[in-house]
Amino acid sequence: MESKHAEEELAKQQEQEKVKQKKAAQKVYFQNLMDRRGNLLKNLTDEESELFRALTKKYQLTPESFPGLFLLTVEGQEQIETPSQLWQLWLYQQGIAEFHGIL
């Protein structure tokens, strides 16, 4: 009986540890996302910065409201010199403009 209780206690502790690790990983992920949002203009050239500011103004985006969708890490992105927040936002712009027949 004690053996079963000890096994249950161990299983409970392991589950609690998994939950704790998951919460810690989520905290790191969201902190990284917030850091990236706070540094949206980092590594942009003057020309890129100008385009980024125009697009964020157009869509009324601030660092706090900037969608994580435009901060995705995708395979092969290291081949693209433009920082992801700009090229992903630009692709969104192109898709919206094309969808509405603006182009």
C-alpha positions in Angstrom: 0.0 0.0 0.0 2.8 2.4 0.9 4.5 1.5 -2.4 1.4 2.5 -4.4 1.1 5.7 -2.4 4.8 6.5 -3.1 4.3 5.9 -6.8 1.3 8.2 -6.8 3.2 10.9 -5.0 6.1 10.5 -7.4 3.7 10.8 -10.4 2.1 13.8 -8.9 5.5 15.5 -8.4 6.5 14.7 -11.9 3.3 16.2 -13.3 3.8 19.3 -11.2 7.4 19.6 -12.5 6.1 19.3 -16.1 3.6 22.1 -15.4 6.2 24.2 -13.8 8.6 23.7 -16.8 5.8 24.5 -19.3 5.0 27.7 -17.4 8.6 28.7 -17.4 8.9 28.1 -21.1 5.8 30.1 -21.8 7.2 33.0 -19.7 10.5 32.9 -21.6 8.6 32.8 -24.9 6.3 35.8 -24.0 9.3 37.8 -22.6 11.1 37.2 -25.9 8.1 38.3 -27.8 7.8 41.5 -25.7 11.5 42.2 -26.2 11.1 41.8 -29.9 8.1 44.1 -29.9 10.1 46.7 -28.0 12.9 46.5 -30.6 10.9 46.5 -33.8 13.1 49.1 -35.4 16.3 47.3 -34.5 18.5 46.2 -37.4 16.4 48.1 -39.9 18.1 50.4 -42.4 16.8 53.9 -42.8 14.8 52.9 -45.9 13.4 49.8 -44.1 12.6 51.9 -41.0 10.7 54.4 -43.2 8.6 51.7 -44.8 8.0 50.0 -41.5 6.8 53.2 -39.9 4.5 53.9 -42.8 3.0 50.4 -42.7 2.5 50.4 -38.9 1.0 53.9 -39.1 -1.4 52.7 -41.9 -2.6 49.7 -39.8 -2.4 51.7 -36.6 0.1 49.3 -35.0 2.1 50.1 -31.9 4.8 47.9 -30.2 2.1 46.8 -27.8 -0.4 45.9 -30.5 2.0 44.6 -33.1 0.8 41.1 -34.0 3.0 38.2 -33.1 2.0 36.9 -36.6 4.6 39.3 -38.0 7.3 38.0 -35.7 7.2 34.4 -36.8 10.4 32.4 -37.2 10.2 30.5 -40.5 12.6 28.0 -42.1 15.1 29.7 -44.3 14.5 33.2 -43.0 18.2 33.6 -42.5 18.5 33.9 -46.3 16.4 37.1 -46.2 18.4 40.1 -45.2 15.3 42.2 -44.3 14.2 41.7 -40.6 11.2 39.4 -40.3 8.9 42.0 -38.8 9.2 44.1 -42.0 9.0 41.5 -44.7 6.1 39.7 -43.0 4.2 43.0 -42.6 5.0 43.8 -46.2 3.7 40.5 -47.4 0.5 41.1 -45.4 0.2 44.5 -47.0 0.6 42.9 -50.5 -2.0 40.3 -49.7 -4.5 42.8 -48.4 -3.9 45.2 -51.3 -4.3 42.4 -53.8 -7.4 41.0 -52.1 -9.1 44.4 -52.3 -8.0 45.0 -55.9 -5.9 48.0 -55.0 -2.8 46.8 -56.9 
